[in-house]
Amino acid sequence: MLGIMLYRLALPAALIAIVSSPACAGESLSSRVSEAILIIEGAESCFQSPDPKWYDTSRSELANETRVVSDALDAQGDAYAAAWKNHLHWPLLVSNLGEPSETNLDQLALVRRWLYSNREGLEYPFFSQLREKLDAHLDAVYTFSEPNLQAEHQRRLVVLRQQLLELVNDPSDRNASALGRTLGWFKKTKQTPEKISRVHSLVSLPNAQIIVTKPLISRVVALLASEVDETLPVSDRLTVQGTSLLSQPRTANVHGTARTHGYLGVALNENSDLADIRVTYAGEIESYCRAIIGPVTVGMKTVGPVSAITPIEVSLRGVTLRPTDVSPEVRTRVTNVDGKNALVRLIGERRVSEPESKRQMSSRARYKASDLLQKEMDERIETAVREIRAEFTRTKQSLDNFQEVLAPIAREGATPRLHGIQSTSDAVVVNGWAGRSTQLGAPTNCPPESLASDVQARFHVSFFNNMGETIMAGKTFTDEYFMNYGKILLPQLPPPLMVHSRSQRWAIVAAKPRPLEISIPSASHFRIIMRMQQVEISGEQFVGSATLTVNYVLTQNEFGEYQLERQGVAQLESQLPKASQDFLLEKFNAFFASTLNGGGVALPEGGTLGSLRSLKPDGVYADRDWLAIGVEVQKEFLEAWIPQVKE
C-alpha cells in the first residue's frame, strides 16, 4: 500500500503540520561534509563543564508547570485527576524534582514515555508546556548524570568525524540516523552548540516537499481573472499654473472615464527565504475626459500601454502584499477646446498648446493612470488573498475528518513541521521536516529528474522512519493496534488480524533506536524492516531481538493505478520457537498484504479535500531513498474548485 497510502496519509499530515532549505542545499554531499569536518576541527578544546544554573532553571520551570497541571487536573474532580495522574505516573514525576543526586533519569524518562503516549487528549495545548519543560529538564538530568562528560565529549567527536565520512561513502538513512543520534548527544548536553547547529544544517536537508509549478499557478490565475477589462470613472482636481508673471493659477476639474484592457500573468523570483510571487499585468489604457478650467472646457484623450507588477510574499508568517508598481507609457492629446465665445476659445487653445501645459497634462495623465490601475490591481489581489485565506480555513475544517488517523502522531510528538517556503523561477516549494533533535532529515536532495507534474509530493524515507522511531521505539503494540490500523489501511480486514474472544492474543515491543526502517534500495523497490525486542504470545514472553523484512515492488495494475506488490513472503529472523515464529508470520503477512494500494484510506467527502478525490497520481518515482508522487491537475478539477474559492 505504500506508494498511494503514503501519499494519502502524509500529504494531509504535511498540510496540517504543512527547514527553510539551507543555502548549501544545492551543493554536493561531499562538499557539505567537508565543510562540516572543518567546522568541528579542534572542537575538543571547546568542552565546557555544564553550568549548575542550567539544571536549577530547568528543574524550577518543570516544577512550576507540574503544579499548574496538577491544580488544573484536581479542579476537574478527584476521579478525573486520578485517572490522568495514574496514566502519567505522576508520583515518579513529583519525586524526581530534586538535586541531580536525588533524581532518577530512568524514572523521568518513563514519565516522558507516557506523556507522549497515544492517549486521547495529550495532543491538546493543555499538556504542551509540561512536555516542553520535561524534555528540557531531561537533557539537564542526563548531562549532570554523566560520570565523565569531558571524556565522552572527546569520544563522541571521534565518532562524529567517522560518521560524517561514512555518510559520504553511503548516504543511506541508516548512516544518517546514526549521525543524527551523535549530533543529538551534543545538542542534549549543550556542547559546542553553534558548531553542532551548523553541522546539522549542512547534512540535514528537508525530508518532505510539496512543489507547485509555475504553469499550474498561471492556469489558476487565468481561471480566476486572466483578462482585465474595466471602465472606471475619472475624477480629478488640479491647479494649472500660469505661464507668465501676470497670469494667475487656475483650478481644473476633470471628469471622464478610463478603460483598461489587458491580461494578468504570473512570474516567480528565486528566493530561498520565502515564495516571491509577482502578479503581472500588461495592457492598454484609453481615457476620455473633460477639464473645466474657468470659462474654458478642454477635451482630452489619453492612450497607451501600461504594465504593473504586484509582489506577493508567502512565508510561514503569512501572506504579505507589497505595493503595486505601475509603469504607464501613455500619451495625452487635446481633442477639442470650447469657450463661451471665440476669444476665450482662442486663448484656451493657445494655453493648452504651450509646452508647459502639455507637460503638465501628460504628467498628470500618467499619474492618474498609475493611480487607477494600482487601486484596481490592489483590490483584485486583496480580494483573491482573502478568498485564499478563507479556503485555507475550509481546508483545515476538512482535515478535521483525518483526526482519528493523525491524532496519534500529535500525541506521540511526531507531527511533521513546516520549516519554510521558497520559490524558484519555475515553482513554489514548501519544505517540511519530520524528526526530533536526535534525528536527521534527508542527506541528499531529491533527484531533479524525478517527475515533471503540476504538483509533486516528495518524501525522503527519513520522513517516515523518523516518525516511526518517535512513535514506536521501546513501546508495546498489541494485536488490537494492528487490527485497528489494518481496518484503516487495508480495504478489508484479513481474518488473521481479527481480535475476538476466541483468538490467541499477542503483542510486540518495538526495538530501540530504529524500530521501523523503510528504504528504497533500487528503482521502484521498497524494503520494510521492523525490529522487535520482545514478543508476547498467549501470555508467554520471549525476550530477544526479532527482525521482520518485507520487500515490495512498485507496479501499475490493469487500470493504471499504482500499487505495491509483495515479493515473496515476509521473512522473520529470531530465536523464537518455530510455532511462535509461524504464528507471527501469519499475522505480519496479513498486515503487510500481498498487494498494497491504500484502498482503505479515503479522503473525506465535500469541501476542498473532497474535491481532491478526483485527482489521481500521473506518475510515481521511487529511487535513491526518495519517493515522489506527481499529480497533473486537470482543467475540469480547477473549474470545479475555482467556484469554491469565489464563493
C-alpha positions as CSV (number, residue, x, y, z in Angstrom):
1,M,0.0,0.0,0.0
2,L,3.0,2.2,0.5
3,G,3.0,4.4,-2.6
4,I,-0.6,5.6,-2.6
5,M,-1.0,5.0,1.1
6,L,1.9,7.3,2.0
7,Y,0.6,9.9,-0.5
8,R,-2.9,9.9,1.1
9,L,-1.7,9.9,4.6
10,A,1.4,12.1,4.5
11,L,0.1,14.8,2.3
12,P,-2.7,15.8,4.8
13,A,-0.2,15.5,7.6
14,A,2.1,17.8,5.8
15,L,-0.7,20.2,5.2
16,I,-1.6,20.4,8.9
17,A,1.7,20.5,10.4
18,I,2.5,21.8,6.1
19,V,13.7,24.0,7.3
20,S,13.9,26.6,5.0
21,S,16.2,24.9,2.6
22,P,19.7,25.8,3.6
23,A,21.9,27.9,1.3
24,C,24.1,24.9,0.8
25,A,21.3,22.6,-0.3
26,G,22.4,22.7,-3.9
27,E,26.0,21.7,-3.1
28,S,27.1,18.1,-3.2
29,L,27.1,16.0,-0.1
30,S,30.8,15.6,-0.1
31,S,31.4,19.3,-0.2
32,R,28.9,19.8,2.6
33,V,30.6,17.1,4.7
34,S,34.0,18.6,4.0
35,E,32.7,21.9,5.4
36,A,31.2,20.2,8.4
37,I,34.6,18.5,9.2
38,L,36.3,21.8,9.1
39,I,33.8,23.3,11.4
40,I,34.5,20.8,14.2
41,E,38.2,20.9,13.7
42,G,39.8,21.4,17.2
43,A,36.4,21.1,18.9
44,E,38.0,19.0,21.6
45,S,39.2,22.3,23.2
46,C,35.7,23.7,23.2
47,F,34.4,21.5,26.0
48,Q,32.7,23.3,28.8
49,S,31.5,21.9,32.2
50,P,27.8,22.3,32.5
51,D,26.6,25.3,34.5
52,P,24.6,24.3,37.6
53,K,22.2,27.2,36.9
54,W,21.0,25.2,33.8
55,Y,19.9,22.4,36.0
56,D,18.3,24.6,38.6
57,T,16.4,26.7,36.0
58,S,15.0,23.6,34.1
59,R,14.1,21.9,37.3
60,S,12.3,25.1,38.6
61,E,10.4,25.5,35.4
62,L,9.3,21.9,35.3
63,A,8.3,22.0,39.0
64,N,6.2,25.2,38.3
65,E,4.5,23.6,35.3
66,T,3.9,20.4,37.3
67,R,2.0,22.4,39.9
68,V,-0.1,24.2,37.3
69,V,-1.1,21.0,35.6
70,S,-1.8,19.2,38.9
71,D,-4.0,22.0,40.1
72,A,-5.9,22.1,36.9
73,L,-6.5,18.3,36.9
74,D,-7.6,18.4,40.6
75,A,-10.1,21.1,39.8
76,Q,-11.9,18.7,37.5
77,G,-12.6,16.3,40.3
78,D,-10.7,13.5,42.2
79,A,-11.7,10.7,39.7
80,Y,-10.7,12.8,36.7
81,A,-7.3,13.8,38.2
82,A,-6.6,10.3,39.5
83,A,-7.1,8.8,36.0
84,W,-4.7,11.2,34.4
85,K,-2.1,11.1,37.1
86,N,-2.1,7.3,37.1
87,H,-1.6,7.2,33.3
88,L,1.2,9.8,33.5
89,H,2.9,8.1,36.5
90,W,2.6,11.3,38.4
91,P,4.4,10.2,41.6
92,L,7.5,9.4,39.6
93,L,7.5,13.0,38.2
94,V,6.9,14.7,41.6
95,S,9.6,12.6,43.3
96,N,12.3,13.4,40.7
97,L,12.4,17.2,41.0
98,G,15.3,17.3,43.4
99,E,19.1,17.7,43.1
100,P,21.0,15.6,40.5
101,S,22.0,13.0,43.1
102,E,18.3,12.6,44.0
103,T,16.9,12.3,40.5
104,N,16.4,9.0,38.7
105,L,16.9,9.5,35.0
106,D,15.1,6.3,34.0
107,Q,12.0,7.2,36.0
108,L,11.8,10.6,34.5
109,A,12.2,9.0,31.0
110,L,9.3,6.7,31.9
111,V,7.1,9.7,32.7
112,R,8.0,11.2,29.4
113,R,7.2,8.0,27.6
114,W,3.6,8.1,29.0
115,L,3.3,11.9,28.4
116,Y,3.9,11.1,24.7
117,S,1.7,8.1,24.6
118,N,-1.4,7.6,22.3
119,R,-4.0,8.7,24.9
120,E,-6.7,11.0,23.6
121,G,-6.2,14.5,25.0
122,L,-2.4,14.5,25.1
123,E,-2.3,16.4,21.8
124,Y,-4.1,19.4,23.3
125,P,-2.2,22.6,24.3
126,F,-3.0,21.9,27.9
127,F,-0.1,19.5,28.1
128,S,2.3,21.2,25.7
129,Q,4.2,23.2,28.2
130,L,4.6,20.2,30.5
131,R,6.0,18.2,27.6
132,E,8.4,21.0,26.7
133,K,9.6,21.6,30.2
134,L,10.1,17.8,30.9
135,D,12.2,17.4,27.7
136,A,14.4,20.4,28.7
137,H,14.9,19.0,32.2
138,L,15.6,15.5,31.0
139,D,18.5,16.9,28.9
140,A,19.9,18.6,32.1
141,V,19.4,15.4,34.2
142,Y,21.2,13.3,31.6
143,T,24.1,15.8,31.3
144,F,24.7,16.0,35.1
145,S,24.4,12.2,35.4
146,E,27.3,11.6,33.0
147,P,30.2,10.4,35.2
148,N,32.9,11.7,32.8
149,L,31.3,14.2,30.5
150,Q,34.6,15.5,29.0
151,A,35.9,12.1,28.1
152,E,32.6,11.2,26.5
153,H,32.8,14.6,24.6
154,Q,36.2,13.6,23.2
155,R,34.9,10.2,22.2
156,R,31.8,11.5,20.5
157,L,33.9,13.9,18.4
158,V,35.9,11.0,17.0
159,V,32.7,9.1,16.3
160,L,31.2,12.2,14.7
161,R,34.1,12.6,12.2
162,Q,33.9,8.9,11.3
163,Q,30.2,9.0,10.8
164,L,30.5,12.1,8.5
165,L,32.9,10.2,6.3
166,E,30.7,7.1,6.3
167,L,27.7,9.2,5.2
168,V,29.6,10.4,2.1
169,N,30.5,6.9,1.2
170,D,27.0,5.6,1.8
171,P,24.3,8.3,2.2
172,S,21.7,5.8,3.5
173,D,19.1,6.7,6.0
174,R,20.7,4.1,8.3
175,N,24.0,6.0,8.4
176,A,22.2,9.4,8.6
177,S,20.2,8.2,11.6
178,A,23.4,7.1,13.4
179,L,24.9,10.5,12.7
180,G,21.8,12.2,13.9
181,R,22.0,10.4,17.3
182,T,25.6,11.6,17.7
183,L,24.7,15.2,16.9
184,G,21.7,14.8,19.2
185,W,24.1,14.0,22.1
186,F,25.9,17.3,21.6
187,K,22.6,19.1,21.5
188,K,21.3,17.3,24.6
189,T,24.5,18.2,26.6
190,K,24.8,21.7,25.1
191,Q,28.3,21.2,24.0
192,T,29.7,23.4,21.1
193,P,26.1,24.3,20.2
194,E,26.9,26.8,17.4
195,K,29.3,24.3,15.7
196,I,26.8,21.4,16.0
197,S,23.9,23.5,14.7
198,R,26.0,24.4,11.6
199,V,27.0,20.8,11.0
200,H,23.3,19.7,11.4
201,S,22.1,22.3,8.8
202,L,24.8,21.1,6.4
203,V,24.0,17.4,6.5
204,S,20.2,17.5,7.1
205,L,18.0,18.8,4.3
206,P,14.2,18.9,4.2
207,N,12.8,15.4,4.0
208,A,9.4,16.4,2.7
209,Q,8.4,18.8,0.0
210,I,5.3,20.0,-1.8
211,I,6.1,21.6,-5.2
212,V,3.6,23.6,-7.1
213,T,4.8,24.5,-10.6
214,K,4.5,27.9,-12.3
215,P,2.3,26.6,-15.2
216,L,-0.3,25.4,-12.6
217,I,-0.2,28.8,-10.8
218,S,-0.6,30.5,-14.1
219,R,-3.6,28.4,-15.0
220,V,-5.3,29.2,-11.7
221,V,-4.7,32.9,-12.2
222,A,-6.1,32.5,-15.8
223,L,-9.3,30.9,-14.5
224,L,-9.7,33.5,-11.7
225,A,-9.2,36.6,-13.8
226,S,-6.8,36.3,-16.8
227,E,-8.4,39.2,-18.7
228,V,-8.9,42.6,-17.2
229,D,-11.5,44.8,-19.0
230,E,-12.6,47.6,-16.7
231,T,-14.1,51.0,-17.3
232,L,-13.6,53.3,-14.3
233,P,-14.7,56.8,-13.5
234,V,-12.1,59.5,-13.5
235,S,-12.4,62.5,-11.2
236,D,-9.6,64.8,-10.6
237,R,-8.9,68.3,-9.3
238,L,-5.7,70.1,-10.0
239,T,-4.1,73.5,-10.2
240,V,-2.9,74.8,-13.6
241,Q,-0.1,77.2,-13.1
242,G,0.2,80.4,-15.1
243,T,2.7,80.7,-17.8
244,S,3.7,84.3,-17.1
245,L,4.3,86.6,-14.1
246,L,1.0,88.2,-14.6
247,S,-1.2,85.1,-15.1
248,Q,-3.0,83.5,-12.2
249,P,-3.1,79.8,-11.3
250,R,-6.4,78.2,-12.4
251,T,-8.3,75.2,-10.8
252,A,-9.1,72.4,-13.3
253,N,-12.0,70.0,-12.5
254,V,-11.5,66.8,-14.6
255,H,-14.2,64.2,-15.2
256,G,-14.5,61.3,-17.5
257,T,-13.9,57.6,-17.9
258,A,-10.8,55.4,-18.3
259,R,-10.9,51.9,-19.8
260,T,-8.1,49.5,-19.2
261,H,-7.9,46.2,-21.1
262,G,-5.1,43.7,-20.6
263,Y,-4.1,40.3,-19.2
264,L,-2.8,39.1,-15.8
265,G,0.1,36.7,-15.6
266,V,2.5,35.2,-13.0
267,A,6.2,35.5,-12.5
268,L,8.3,33.7,-9.9
269,N,11.6,35.1,-8.5
270,E,14.2,32.9,-6.9
271,N,14.2,33.3,-3.1
272,S,15.4,30.8,-0.6
273,D,13.6,32.6,2.4
274,L,10.1,32.9,1.0
275,A,7.9,32.5,-2.0
276,D,8.3,35.6,-4.1
277,I,5.3,35.7,-6.5
278,R,4.7,38.5,-8.9
279,V,1.3,39.1,-10.4
280,T,1.9,40.9,-13.6
281,Y,-0.4,43.0,-15.8
282,A,0.1,44.1,-19.4
283,G,-2.4,46.0,-21.4
284,E,-3.7,49.3,-22.8
285,I,-5.5,52.2,-21.2
286,E,-7.8,54.6,-23.0
287,S,-9.3,57.6,-21.2
288,Y,-11.7,60.4,-22.4
289,C,-12.0,63.3,-20.0
290,R,-13.2,66.9,-19.9
291,A,-11.3,69.5,-17.9
292,I,-13.2,72.6,-16.9
293,I,-10.8,75.5,-16.3
294,G,-12.8,78.6,-15.6
295,P,-14.6,79.6,-18.8
296,V,-12.8,77.0,-20.9
297,T,-13.6,73.3,-21.3
298,V,-10.8,71.1,-22.7
299,G,-11.5,67.6,-24.1
300,M,-8.6,65.2,-23.6
301,K,-7.8,61.7,-24.8
302,T,-5.2,59.5,-23.0
303,V,-4.0,56.3,-24.6
304,G,-1.0,53.9,-24.4
305,P,0.4,50.8,-23.0
306,V,0.6,50.2,-19.3
307,S,2.2,47.4,-17.2
308,A,2.1,46.6,-13.5
309,I,3.6,44.2,-11.0
310,T,2.2,43.3,-7.6
311,P,4.7,41.4,-5.4
312,I,3.2,38.8,-3.1
313,E,5.4,37.3,-0.4
314,V,4.4,34.0,1.1
315,S,6.2,32.7,4.2
316,L,5.4,30.8,7.4
317,R,4.3,34.2,8.9
318,G,1.6,34.6,6.3
319,V,0.9,36.4,3.0
320,T,2.3,39.9,2.6
321,L,1.2,42.2,-0.3
322,R,3.8,44.7,-1.5
323,P,2.8,47.9,-3.2
324,T,1.9,47.6,-6.9
325,D,4.4,49.2,-9.2
326,V,2.8,50.6,-12.3
327,S,4.7,51.7,-15.4
328,P,2.5,53.7,-17.8
329,E,3.7,54.8,-21.2
330,V,0.6,56.8,-22.1
331,R,0.2,59.9,-24.2
332,T,-2.3,62.7,-23.8
333,R,-3.6,64.9,-26.6
334,V,-6.3,67.6,-26.6
335,T,-9.3,66.7,-28.7
336,N,-11.1,70.0,-28.5
337,V,-11.3,73.3,-26.7
338,D,-14.6,75.1,-26.0
339,G,-15.3,78.5,-24.6
340,K,-18.2,80.9,-24.1
341,N,-17.0,82.9,-27.1
342,A,-14.4,82.8,-29.9
343,L,-11.9,84.9,-28.0
344,V,-12.0,82.7,-24.9
345,R,-11.7,79.6,-27.0
346,L,-8.7,81.1,-28.9
347,I,-6.9,81.9,-25.6
348,G,-7.7,78.4,-24.3
349,E,-6.3,76.8,-27.4
350,R,-3.1,78.8,-27.2
351,R,-2.7,78.0,-23.5
352,V,-3.1,74.2,-23.9
353,S,-0.7,74.2,-26.8
354,E,2.1,75.6,-24.8
355,P,4.9,73.1,-23.9
356,E,4.5,73.5,-20.1
357,S,0.8,72.9,-20.4
358,K,1.3,69.7,-22.4
359,R,4.0,68.5,-20.0
360,Q,1.6,69.1,-17.0
361,M,-1.3,67.3,-18.7
362,S,0.9,64.3,-19.7
363,S,2.4,64.1,-16.2
364,R,-1.0,64.2,-14.6
365,A,-2.4,61.7,-17.0
366,R,0.4,59.2,-16.3
367,Y,-0.1,59.7,-12.5
368,K,-3.8,59.2,-12.8
369,A,-3.4,56.1,-15.0
370,S,-1.0,54.7,-12.4
371,D,-3.2,55.5,-9.5
372,L,-6.3,54.0,-11.1
373,L,-4.5,50.8,-12.2
374,Q,-2.8,50.4,-8.8
375,K,-6.1,50.6,-6.9
376,E,-7.7,48.2,-9.3
377,M,-4.8,45.7,-9.0
378,D,-4.6,46.0,-5.2
379,E,-8.4,45.5,-4.9
380,R,-8.4,42.4,-7.1
381,I,-5.4,40.8,-5.4
382,E,-6.5,41.7,-1.9
383,T,-9.9,40.0,-2.7
384,A,-8.1,37.0,-4.1
385,V,-5.8,36.7,-1.0
386,R,-8.9,36.9,1.3
387,E,-10.5,34.1,-0.6
388,I,-7.4,32.0,-0.4
389,R,-7.2,32.5,3.3
390,A,-10.8,31.5,3.6
391,E,-10.1,28.4,1.5
392,F,-7.2,27.5,3.9
393,T,-9.8,27.7,6.7
394,R,-12.1,25.4,4.8
395,T,-9.3,23.0,4.1
396,K,-8.4,22.9,7.8
397,Q,-12.0,22.1,8.6
398,S,-12.0,19.3,6.0
399,L,-8.8,18.0,7.6
400,D,-10.6,17.5,10.9
401,N,-12.0,14.3,9.3
402,F,-8.5,12.9,9.4
403,Q,-8.1,13.5,13.2
404,E,-8.7,9.8,14.0
405,V,-5.7,8.9,11.9
406,L,-3.5,11.8,12.6
407,A,-4.1,12.5,16.3
408,P,-1.8,9.7,17.4
409,I,1.0,11.4,15.5
410,A,0.5,14.6,17.5
411,R,0.1,12.7,20.8
412,E,3.4,10.9,20.3
413,G,5.2,14.1,19.4
414,A,5.9,13.1,15.8
415,T,3.9,15.8,13.9
416,P,5.8,16.9,10.8
417,R,6.6,20.6,10.8
418,L,6.7,23.3,8.1
419,H,10.1,24.9,8.1
420,G,10.0,27.2,5.1
421,I,8.5,28.2,1.8
422,Q,10.7,29.3,-1.1
423,S,10.4,29.9,-4.8
424,T,12.5,29.2,-7.9
425,S,11.9,30.6,-11.3
426,D,9.8,27.5,-12.0
427,A,7.9,26.6,-8.9
428,V,6.9,27.3,-5.3
429,V,8.4,24.8,-2.8
430,V,7.0,24.1,0.6
431,N,9.7,22.4,2.8
432,G,8.9,20.2,5.7
433,W,10.7,18.1,8.2
434,A,9.8,15.2,10.3
435,G,12.2,14.5,13.1
436,R,13.5,15.3,16.6
437,S,16.8,16.8,17.7
438,T,18.4,13.4,17.6
439,Q,17.3,12.7,14.0
440,L,18.4,13.9,10.6
441,G,16.4,14.8,7.6
442,A,17.5,13.8,4.1
443,P,21.3,13.8,3.4
444,T,20.7,14.4,-0.3
445,N,18.2,16.3,-2.4
446,C,15.5,14.5,-4.4
447,P,16.9,13.7,-7.8
448,P,15.8,16.5,-10.2
449,E,14.8,14.1,-12.9
450,S,12.1,12.5,-10.7
451,L,8.9,13.9,-12.2
452,A,7.5,16.9,-14.1
453,S,3.9,17.1,-12.9
454,D,1.8,20.2,-11.9
455,V,2.2,19.2,-8.2
456,Q,4.7,16.9,-6.6
457,A,4.7,15.5,-3.1
458,R,8.3,14.4,-2.3
459,F,9.2,12.3,0.7
460,H,12.6,11.0,1.8
461,V,12.5,7.7,3.7
462,S,13.7,9.5,6.8
463,F,10.3,11.3,6.9
464,F,8.6,8.0,7.7
465,N,11.5,6.4,9.6
466,N,11.9,9.4,12.0
467,M,8.2,9.4,12.7
468,G,8.2,5.6,13.1
469,E,11.1,5.8,15.6
470,T,9.4,8.6,17.6
471,I,6.1,6.7,17.8
472,M,7.3,3.1,18.2
473,A,10.7,2.9,19.8
474,G,10.5,0.8,23.0
475,K,6.7,0.8,23.1
476,T,4.3,-2.1,23.2
477,F,1.9,-2.7,20.3
478,T,-0.9,-5.2,20.8
479,D,-2.9,-7.2,18.4
480,E,-5.7,-4.7,18.7
481,Y,-3.4,-2.0,17.5
482,F,-2.6,-4.0,14.3
483,M,-6.3,-4.8,13.9
484,N,-7.4,-1.1,14.2
485,Y,-4.7,0.1,11.7
486,G,-5.5,-2.8,9.4
487,K,-9.0,-1.5,9.2
488,I,-7.7,1.9,8.3
489,L,-5.0,0.9,5.8
490,L,-6.5,-2.2,4.1
491,P,-9.7,-2.3,2.1
492,Q,-10.8,-5.3,4.1
493,L,-9.5,-6.6,7.4
494,P,-7.9,-10.1,6.9
495,P,-9.1,-12.8,9.3
496,P,-5.6,-13.3,10.9
497,L,-5.8,-9.7,12.2
498,M,-9.2,-10.0,13.8
499,V,-9.3,-9.9,17.6
500,H,-12.2,-11.7,19.4
501,S,-12.9,-13.8,22.5
502,R,-11.5,-17.0,20.9
503,S,-8.4,-15.5,19.3
504,Q,-4.9,-16.1,20.5
505,R,-3.7,-12.8,22.0
506,W,-0.3,-11.3,21.1
507,A,1.8,-8.2,21.3
508,I,5.3,-6.9,20.4
509,V,7.7,-4.4,21.9
510,A,9.4,-2.3,19.3
511,A,13.2,-2.1,19.4
512,K,15.3,0.9,20.0
513,P,16.5,3.1,18.4
514,R,15.3,2.4,14.8
515,P,12.3,0.0,15.0
516,L,11.0,0.8,11.5
517,E,13.2,1.3,8.6
518,I,11.9,1.9,5.1
519,S,14.4,2.0,2.3
520,I,14.4,2.2,-1.5
521,P,17.4,0.0,-2.4
522,S,16.8,0.3,-6.1
523,A,14.4,2.0,-8.5
524,S,10.8,1.1,-7.7
525,H,11.8,-1.4,-5.0
526,F,10.9,-0.9,-1.3
527,R,12.2,-2.7,1.7
528,I,10.4,-2.5,5.1
529,I,12.3,-3.7,8.2
530,M,10.6,-3.9,11.6
531,R,12.7,-4.6,14.6
532,M,11.3,-6.0,17.9
533,Q,13.0,-6.6,21.2
534,Q,10.2,-8.6,22.8
535,V,7.3,-10.7,21.7
536,E,4.3,-12.0,23.8
537,I,2.0,-14.8,22.6
538,S,-0.8,-16.1,24.8
539,G,0.8,-14.6,27.9
540,E,4.2,-16.1,27.2
541,Q,7.0,-13.6,26.8
542,F,10.0,-14.1,24.5
543,V,12.8,-11.6,25.2
544,G,15.3,-11.1,22.4
545,S,15.7,-9.4,19.0
546,A,13.4,-10.3,16.1
547,T,13.7,-8.7,12.7
548,L,10.9,-8.7,10.1
549,T,11.8,-7.9,6.5
550,V,9.2,-7.4,3.7
551,N,10.1,-6.5,0.1
552,Y,7.8,-4.7,-2.4
553,V,8.0,-3.6,-5.9
554,L,6.1,-0.6,-7.3
555,T,3.8,-1.6,-10.2
556,Q,0.6,-0.5,-12.1
557,N,-2.5,-2.7,-12.3
558,E,-4.7,-3.1,-15.4
559,F,-6.4,0.2,-14.6
560,G,-3.1,2.1,-14.5
561,E,-3.3,2.5,-10.7
562,Y,-0.1,2.4,-8.7
563,Q,0.3,-0.3,-6.1
564,L,3.0,-2.2,-4.2
565,E,3.3,-5.9,-4.9
566,R,5.0,-8.0,-2.3
567,Q,7.9,-10.1,-3.4
568,G,7.6,-13.4,-1.8
569,V,6.5,-13.5,1.8
570,A,7.7,-11.7,4.9
571,Q,10.9,-13.0,6.4
572,L,11.4,-13.2,10.2
573,E,14.8,-13.6,11.9
574,S,14.5,-14.6,15.5
575,Q,15.2,-17.2,18.2
576,L,11.5,-17.9,18.6
577,P,10.2,-21.4,18.7
578,K,9.0,-22.5,15.2
579,A,5.4,-22.5,16.2
580,S,5.6,-18.9,17.6
581,Q,7.5,-17.7,14.5
582,D,4.9,-19.2,12.2
583,F,2.2,-17.6,14.3
584,L,3.8,-14.1,13.9
585,L,4.5,-14.6,10.2
586,E,0.8,-15.3,9.6
587,K,-0.1,-12.0,11.4
588,F,2.5,-9.9,9.6
589,N,1.8,-11.4,6.2
590,A,-1.8,-10.3,6.7
591,F,-0.8,-6.8,7.8
592,F,1.8,-6.4,5.1
593,A,-0.5,-7.7,2.5
594,S,0.5,-9.1,-0.9
595,T,-0.9,-6.0,-2.6
596,L,-0.9,-2.6,-1.0
597,N,-2.7,0.3,-2.7
598,G,-4.1,2.4,0.1
599,G,-7.6,1.2,-0.6
600,G,-8.7,1.6,3.0
601,V,-7.7,5.3,3.1
602,A,-10.4,7.6,1.8
603,L,-10.4,11.4,1.6
604,P,-13.5,12.9,3.3
605,E,-16.4,13.9,1.0
606,G,-17.2,17.6,0.4
607,G,-15.1,20.7,0.8
608,T,-11.7,21.2,-0.6
609,L,-10.3,17.8,0.4
610,G,-13.4,16.1,-1.1
611,S,-12.6,17.6,-4.5
612,L,-9.1,16.0,-4.2
613,R,-10.8,12.6,-4.6
614,S,-10.9,13.3,-8.4
615,L,-7.1,13.7,-8.6
616,K,-5.1,10.7,-9.5
617,P,-1.3,10.3,-9.5
618,D,0.1,10.6,-13.0
619,G,3.5,9.4,-12.0
620,V,5.3,7.9,-9.1
621,Y,9.1,8.0,-8.8
622,A,10.9,5.9,-6.2
623,D,14.7,5.7,-6.2
624,R,17.7,6.7,-4.0
625,D,15.5,6.7,-0.9
626,W,13.2,9.4,-2.3
627,L,9.5,8.8,-3.1
628,A,7.9,11.4,-5.4
629,I,4.2,11.4,-6.4
630,G,3.1,13.7,-9.2
631,V,-0.3,14.9,-10.0
632,E,-1.4,16.5,-13.2
633,V,-4.3,18.9,-12.3
634,Q,-6.9,18.8,-15.0
635,K,-8.8,21.8,-16.2
636,E,-12.1,20.2,-15.0
637,F,-10.8,20.0,-11.5
638,L,-9.7,23.6,-11.5
639,E,-13.1,24.8,-12.9
640,A,-14.9,22.8,-10.2
641,W,-12.6,24.1,-7.5
642,I,-12.4,27.8,-8.5
643,P,-16.1,28.4,-7.8
644,Q,-15.4,27.3,-4.2
645,V,-12.7,30.0,-3.9
646,K,-15.0,32.6,-5.5
647,E,-18.0,31.9,-3.2
